[in-house]
């Protein structure tokens, strides 16, 4: 969502507001936790249900559910997995709240941020490792799309595979 709700709105519900967040907080607070978990090559992420407050994903954590990130997951496929887990997580969280057995856990000061993804961040830096390039491509698929240039033409790259095959640089022949 990427927006902070004002305090006046958050204080309307008697029991507070609950958020379903796409990471294992306090890792990846912010607007793009799913993309950053793929871009950074994480093997596990998840869903955290949390109490909302006036900060950016700073409220007390309620429940956490881990989800494995497969080597071929993209932002899109991981979003679909987390969507299903998130639906189950909010139901379980609400049940525990209704039963009076929920535990609130403060996040503390040890956290990482997941800033909003901008299209320009998808330009491939060919000086990075092949793994970093592949993770960027996966993290920007299906949107906004990783890209590079062939001459003046901008091309989008949707998938990449790692290989052990070595490609030798083209060396111009001597005349």
N, C-alpha and C positions, 0 to 999 in steps of 0.2 A: 504494500500500500504506500509506504514511504511518507506518510504525513503523521504529525503528532496531533492527537485530539486535545482540545482545550480542557482544562481542569473542570470547568462548569459542566461539560458533557460527561466526563468520567465520574462525576459525583452524582449523576442522576440515578443510576441503579442502586438499590439498597445494598446489594452484596458486592458491588463493584463491577468492573468490566474485565472480561477475560479475552486473551488473545491466543491464537494458535500460530506459533512462530516456526518457520522452516529451518531451524537449526537446533543444536544442543547448546542452549544458552549456558554460560555467557559468551560462547564462541559465536561470532558473526551476528552481532546486533546490527540492525539496520535494514535497508531496503532490498538488498540482493543476496541473502544468505545462501540460497541454493546455487546461484551462479558461482559465487566465490568458493564454495566447497568443491565444485568441479574444477574450476580454474586452478585452485591450489593443490589439486591432486589428492584430496582427502579420500580415505577409504570408507569412512563412516560419517554419517550426519544423522539428522533425525528431526523430531518434532518436540517442541517444548510448549506446554500450555502454561500461561503466566497471567498474573494480575497486571492490568495496565495501570500505568501512572503517567505523569507528565513528561517523563524522559523517553528517549528512543530505545525501546525494548529493555528498560531498566527495572521493571516491576519484579515482584517476588515470583519465583518459579513454582509451579504446582506439580506437573508430571512431565517426564521425559520418556521418549520412545525412540530407540535407535533404528536406523535404516542403513543398510549396506549400500555403498556406491560401487557398482560394477564397473569394470574397466571400459565397457562400451557405453555407459550411461552418458547422456547429454543433459543439459539443463532441462530440456523438455521431458525426457524419460524419467529423470529424477523427480521433477515436479509432479508427474503423474503418480509415482510411488508415494511421495510425501502427502499428496492430496488424500489418498486413501487412508494412510496412517493418521493424518490430521483429523479426518472425520471420526475415526474410532477413538482417537485421543480426547476429543472434546466431549464425546458421550461419556467416556469413563471418568473424565475429570468432573463433569457435572453430576454424575452419580455419586462420586465421593464427596462432593460439596453437599449434596442433598442428605447424605448419610452422616455428615459431620466428621468425616475421617480424612479430610485433605490436609496435607502438610505444606505450609508455605516456606520456601527457602530463599533467603536473600542471595543476590548475585555477587556482591562484593565489588572490588575494584580491578580484579584480574579478568579482563575481557578483550575481545577483538571486535573490530567493526567490519561491516559489509556494506560499503558505500554503494549508492545507486550506480547502475551500469549506464555508461554513455556510449553511443555508437562509435565514437573515436577510439575508445579503449579496445575495440575489436581489430585494430590494424595489427597484422602479424609482424613481429620483429624477428627476422630470420637469423639474428645473432643469438637468439635464445636456444636452449636445448630442444631437441626434437620432442621430448616429453612435455616441456612447458608449452610449446607450440600446439601440440595435440590437445592439451588440457584447455588452452584458450579456445580452440575451435569447438571443443565439446561444450564448454561453458557458455558460448555465444550461440549455440544451436538449440532451438530454432530462431531465437531472436536475441539481439539485433543482427547476428551473423558476423563471423570473423571474415576479414578481407585482406587482400593484398593488391598490388598493381602489376600489370603486365604492360610495360610502357606507360602510357597515360590512362589505360583502361583499368578501372576498378573491378575486381572479381571477388565474389564471395566464395568461401571455402566451407563446406558443410561437414566434411568428415576427413579423418586422417588415420593412418595406421602406423604403428611403430614397426620397424624391421631391423634386422641385424645386417642387412645388405649395405655395403659401402658404395656410395656413388662418388666416383672420382670427378674432380673439377675439370671442366673443359679447358684444355690448354691450347691456345692458338698454335697452329703449325708454323714453324719458322719458314720464311721465304728464301 
